Amino acid sequence: MINISELIKQRYPHFNLTDDEISILEQHITTCYFKRNDLFLKEGTPCEKIGVIFKGTAYSYKMDDNGEEVIKHFFYPNNQDILFNYESYLQNESSNLNIKFQEESFVGFFDIQEIINLYTEYPRFLHLEMLLVKQQFQYALQRSKTLQLGTAEEKIKLLQKHKPKAFELFPYSHIASYLGIHRNTFRRVFSKQQ
Protein backbone atom coordinates (compact mmCIF):
# COMPACT_ATOMS: atom_id res chain seq x y z
CA MET A 1 0.00 0.00 0.00
CA ILE A 2 1.24 3.48 -0.85
CA ASN A 3 1.96 5.83 2.07
CA ILE A 4 0.32 9.06 0.89
CA SER A 5 1.92 11.30 3.53
CA GLU A 6 5.39 10.09 2.54
CA LEU A 7 4.61 10.64 -1.15
CA ILE A 8 3.46 14.20 -0.44
CA LYS A 9 6.62 14.91 1.58
CA GLN A 10 8.90 13.44 -1.10
CA ARG A 11 7.28 14.97 -4.18
CA TYR A 12 6.26 18.35 -2.80
CA PRO A 13 8.86 19.46 -0.24
CA HIS A 14 8.63 22.98 -1.69
CA PHE A 15 5.08 23.24 -0.28
CA ASN A 16 6.60 23.05 3.25
CA LEU A 17 3.52 21.36 4.69
CA THR A 18 3.57 20.49 8.37
CA ASP A 19 2.82 16.96 9.58
CA ASP A 20 -0.53 18.24 10.86
CA GLU A 21 -1.44 19.74 7.47
CA ILE A 22 -0.42 16.55 5.67
CA SER A 23 -2.52 14.53 8.11
CA ILE A 24 -5.56 16.72 7.37
CA LEU A 25 -5.00 16.36 3.61
CA GLU A 26 -4.74 12.60 4.04
CA GLN A 27 -8.19 12.60 5.64
CA HIS A 28 -9.62 14.26 2.52
CA ILE A 29 -7.77 12.42 -0.23
CA THR A 30 -9.42 9.63 -2.18
CA THR A 31 -7.10 7.15 -3.85
CA CYS A 32 -8.09 4.73 -6.57
CA TYR A 33 -7.00 2.99 -9.72
CA PHE A 34 -8.33 4.11 -13.07
CA LYS A 35 -8.36 1.82 -16.10
CA ARG A 36 -7.03 2.67 -19.53
CA ASN A 37 -9.43 5.08 -21.30
CA ASP A 38 -11.24 6.04 -18.07
CA LEU A 39 -11.92 9.76 -17.76
CA PHE A 40 -10.82 11.79 -14.76
CA LEU A 41 -12.64 14.84 -16.12
CA LYS A 42 -15.28 14.88 -18.84
CA GLU A 43 -15.96 17.75 -21.20
CA GLY A 44 -19.12 19.60 -20.20
CA THR A 45 -18.78 18.88 -16.48
CA PRO A 46 -17.36 21.25 -13.85
CA CYS A 47 -13.82 20.73 -12.55
CA GLU A 48 -14.65 19.77 -8.96
CA LYS A 49 -11.55 17.77 -8.08
CA ILE A 50 -7.83 18.04 -8.31
CA GLY A 51 -5.76 14.90 -8.68
CA VAL A 52 -2.20 13.72 -8.37
CA ILE A 53 -1.10 10.88 -10.61
CA PHE A 54 1.14 8.57 -8.56
CA LYS A 55 1.51 5.84 -11.17
CA GLY A 56 0.56 5.73 -14.84
CA THR A 57 -0.07 8.32 -17.53
CA ALA A 58 -2.93 10.50 -18.74
CA TYR A 59 -3.54 13.33 -21.17
CA SER A 60 -6.07 16.07 -21.72
CA TYR A 61 -7.73 16.65 -25.06
CA LYS A 62 -10.53 18.33 -26.95
CA MET A 63 -12.42 16.80 -29.85
CA ASP A 64 -12.06 18.57 -33.20
CA ASP A 65 -14.72 18.84 -35.89
CA ASN A 66 -13.56 15.54 -37.42
CA GLY A 67 -13.97 13.62 -34.16
CA GLU A 68 -10.18 13.46 -33.57
CA GLU A 69 -8.55 14.01 -30.19
CA VAL A 70 -6.46 17.21 -30.07
CA ILE A 71 -3.96 16.77 -27.22
CA LYS A 72 -3.64 19.71 -24.82
CA HIS A 73 -1.49 18.37 -21.97
CA PHE A 74 0.38 15.29 -20.75
CA PHE A 75 0.29 13.98 -17.17
CA TYR A 76 2.80 11.63 -15.55
CA PRO A 77 4.45 11.16 -12.13
CA ASN A 78 7.21 13.35 -10.73
CA ASN A 79 6.91 16.29 -13.09
CA GLN A 80 3.58 16.71 -14.85
CA ASP A 81 1.47 15.00 -12.20
CA ILE A 82 -1.36 17.40 -11.32
CA LEU A 83 -4.69 16.40 -12.94
CA PHE A 84 -6.61 19.65 -13.12
CA ASN A 85 -8.32 21.99 -15.56
CA TYR A 86 -7.40 25.36 -14.13
CA GLU A 87 -9.35 27.26 -16.80
CA SER A 88 -12.62 25.54 -15.87
CA TYR A 89 -11.91 26.00 -12.17
CA LEU A 90 -10.90 29.68 -12.32
CA GLN A 91 -13.79 30.66 -14.58
CA ASN A 92 -16.24 28.50 -12.66
CA GLU A 93 -17.45 26.94 -15.92
CA SER A 94 -17.88 23.44 -17.24
CA SER A 95 -14.72 21.91 -18.63
CA ASN A 96 -14.01 22.32 -22.32
CA LEU A 97 -11.71 19.29 -22.33
CA ASN A 98 -11.38 15.71 -21.16
CA ILE A 99 -8.64 14.15 -19.03
CA LYS A 100 -8.19 10.53 -20.06
CA PHE A 101 -5.93 7.78 -18.72
CA GLN A 102 -3.61 6.23 -21.28
CA GLU A 103 -2.95 3.19 -19.09
CA GLU A 104 -3.99 1.83 -15.71
CA SER A 105 -3.11 4.58 -13.25
CA PHE A 106 -3.08 5.09 -9.50
CA VAL A 107 -4.37 8.52 -8.51
CA GLY A 108 -5.10 10.50 -5.38
CA PHE A 109 -7.62 13.30 -5.62
CA PHE A 110 -9.34 15.93 -3.51
CA ASP A 111 -12.76 17.45 -3.77
CA ILE A 112 -11.81 21.10 -4.25
CA GLN A 113 -14.74 22.43 -2.19
CA GLU A 114 -13.74 20.25 0.79
CA ILE A 115 -10.27 21.80 0.78
CA ILE A 116 -11.68 25.33 0.35
CA ASN A 117 -13.82 24.72 3.45
CA LEU A 118 -10.60 24.14 5.42
CA TYR A 119 -9.06 27.53 4.50
CA THR A 120 -10.23 29.23 7.70
CA GLU A 121 -8.60 26.65 9.94
CA TYR A 122 -5.66 25.94 7.57
CA PRO A 123 -4.98 29.17 5.63
CA ARG A 124 -1.83 27.72 4.09
CA PHE A 125 -4.08 25.47 1.99
CA LEU A 126 -5.05 28.59 0.05
CA HIS A 127 -1.34 29.14 -0.59
CA LEU A 128 -1.07 25.51 -1.72
CA GLU A 129 -3.95 26.08 -4.15
CA MET A 130 -2.23 29.18 -5.54
CA LEU A 131 1.00 27.20 -6.06
CA LEU A 132 -0.91 24.55 -7.99
CA VAL A 133 -2.72 27.14 -10.11
CA LYS A 134 0.59 28.91 -10.74
CA GLN A 135 2.08 25.61 -11.92
CA GLN A 136 -0.83 25.08 -14.31
CA PHE A 137 -0.46 28.61 -15.61
CA GLN A 138 3.26 28.03 -16.26
CA TYR A 139 2.42 24.88 -18.24
CA ALA A 140 -0.05 26.88 -20.32
CA LEU A 141 2.56 29.53 -21.02
CA GLN A 142 5.09 26.87 -22.08
CA ARG A 143 2.57 25.31 -24.43
CA SER A 144 1.66 28.68 -25.89
CA LYS A 145 5.33 29.48 -26.46
CA THR A 146 5.88 26.10 -28.11
CA LEU A 147 2.92 26.51 -30.46
CA GLN A 148 4.03 30.00 -31.48
CA LEU A 149 7.33 28.72 -32.84
CA GLY A 150 7.60 28.62 -36.60
CA THR A 151 8.89 25.22 -37.61
CA ALA A 152 8.12 21.68 -36.58
CA GLU A 153 11.80 21.22 -35.73
CA GLU A 154 11.73 24.19 -33.32
CA LYS A 155 8.57 22.89 -31.64
CA ILE A 156 10.00 19.39 -31.21
CA LYS A 157 13.28 20.72 -29.77
CA LEU A 158 11.50 22.94 -27.26
CA LEU A 159 9.24 20.10 -26.13
CA GLN A 160 12.28 17.83 -25.77
CA LYS A 161 13.85 20.49 -23.57
CA HIS A 162 10.81 21.04 -21.32
CA LYS A 163 9.12 17.63 -21.36
CA PRO A 164 11.64 15.00 -22.47
CA LYS A 165 9.74 12.24 -20.64
CA ALA A 166 6.74 12.75 -22.93
CA PHE A 167 8.76 11.20 -25.77
CA GLU A 168 9.20 8.03 -23.72
CA LEU A 169 5.66 7.76 -22.40
CA PHE A 170 3.30 8.83 -25.17
CA PRO A 171 2.71 7.77 -28.79
CA TYR A 172 4.27 10.07 -31.37
CA SER A 173 0.81 10.72 -32.78
CA HIS A 174 -0.16 12.28 -29.42
CA ILE A 175 3.01 14.39 -29.36
CA ALA A 176 2.38 15.59 -32.91
CA SER A 177 -1.18 16.54 -31.95
CA TYR A 178 0.07 18.41 -28.88
CA LEU A 179 2.54 20.34 -31.05
CA GLY A 180 -0.09 21.13 -33.67
CA ILE A 181 1.75 19.39 -36.52
CA HIS A 182 0.72 16.49 -38.75
CA ARG A 183 2.00 13.13 -37.48
CA ASN A 184 3.80 12.40 -40.78
CA THR A 185 5.64 15.73 -40.55
CA PHE A 186 6.49 14.93 -36.94
CA ARG A 187 7.92 11.51 -37.82
CA ARG A 188 9.99 12.92 -40.71
CA VAL A 189 11.45 15.81 -38.68
CA PHE A 190 11.93 13.74 -35.53
CA SER A 191 13.75 10.96 -37.41
CA LYS A 192 16.19 13.52 -38.85
CA GLN A 193 17.02 14.71 -35.33
CA GLN A 194 17.97 11.23 -34.14
N, C-alpha and C positions, 0 to 999 in steps of 0.2 A: 504494500500500500504506500502511496506517495504521501510524504509529510509536507503538507501545504505550507506550514509556517516556515519550514526550512527552505522550501523553494522560493518563497517570497523574500526571505533574507538574502539568499544567494543571488537571485536574479535582479533584485531591485534595492541594492544597498543604498543607492543614491536617494531613495525616498526617506531614509532615516526613520523608519517606523519603530516605535517602541514595542516591547514584547506585549504590552497591554493592547496597543492598537492592532497588532497582528492577530492577537487572540480574538478581538472583536470582529475583525475581518473574517477570520476562520469560521466564526459563528454564522456568517451571512453568505459564505461562498457555497455554491452548489458545484459538485464535480460530477462529470459523467463522460462516457464514451459516445462519440458520434460515429456513425458509419459513413463510408464513402458515399458521396452525393447528398448526404443530409445537409439541410440548411440551418445555419445558426441565426441568420436574419433573412427574412423574405421581403422582397420588394412589395411596397404598398402597406407594410406594417410599421408601427413606430419602433424606434430603437430604444428598447426598455432595459437592455442588459449590456453589460460590458464583460468580455471574456478574455481569458488568458489561455493560449494554446500551450500546453505542457509537452505534448507529444503529437506528432502528425503535421499535416499541412492543410491549408485552406486558401481560398482566394475570393475576392469580391468581383462582381461583374454586373453589367447591365445587358439587357437583350437589345440588339439592334433591329432595324426594320426587316431584316432577312431571317430573324430568329436565331442569330449567332450570338454567342457570349462575347462581350467586349470586356476584357480583363482590366480592372481598375487598381487592384492591390493584391499583394501576396502576403500570406501569414505563415510563420514558422517559428519554432522555439528559439529563444536566446537573442533575438534581434528584432524581428517583425512579428511579435507574438500577441499584440493586443487586438482582439476582435471587437470592432466598434465602428459605427458609422457616425463620425462626429458631426457631419453636416445635418443629418436627420435629427440628432440630439440637440445641437445648438439652435436649430431653427424650429424645433418642436413640431416637426412634420413627419409624415410617413417616409420610410426609406425609399430611395429611388434606385437601390441596388440590392443584390443578394450577396450573402456570404455563404459559400459552399465548401464543404470538406472534400479534399481531393483523395483522401485515404482515411482509414480509421484513425481517429484522433481523440486524445484525452484532454479535456478542457475544464477549467474552473471558471465560473461566471457569477456575477453579482447582479441583483436587481438594482438598477440605478436609484430608484426612489427609496429603497431601503437604506442605502448608503447616505443619500441626501438627508434623510430623517435623523441621521447620527451627527450631522454637522454641528449642532448646538453643543452636544457633549464632547465631540471629537472634532474640533475645528480644523485640525490638520488634514482631515479627509477631504475638505474642500481644496486644500493645497494639492493633495494627491490627484484629485480630479483635474485640476488645472495643469499639472504636469503631464497627465495622460492626453488631455486635449492639445497641449502644446506639441507633444510628440506626433499626434495625428496631423496637426497643421504642418509640421516640418516634413512629414512624408508627402503631403499634398504639394508643398512647394517643390520638393525634389522631383516629383512626377511632372509637375508643370514645366520645370526647367528642362527635364529630359525631353518632353514632347515638343518643346520649342526649338530644339536643335534642328539643324537643316538636314543632315544626311543620316541614313540608317546606320552607318558606321559610327558616327558620333553618338547616336542614341545607345547603341549596343555598348560602346566603351564606357559611357557614363553609368549605365546600369551595372556593368561589371565592377565598376569602382564602388558604387554605393550598395549594391545588393548582389554580391558574387554568389551567394548561396542559392539564389533563385535559379541559376543556371544548372545547379545540381539537382534541385528538388522538383522543378516544374517542366512540363513538356515545352519544347521550343515553340509550338504553336501558341501556347499561352503567353510566352515571353514576347513573341511577335505582336500579338494582340495588345498586350500592355504597352508596347512601344509605339503602337499605331502604324505598323508596317506590315505588308503582306508576308505571310509565312515563307513563301519562296524567296523573296528578297532577303528575309532574315537568314535563311539557310545559306544562301549564296555569300552574303557579306560575312556571316559568322564563320563559315568554312575558310574564307580567305585569311581571317585573323588567326586561325589556329596554326 
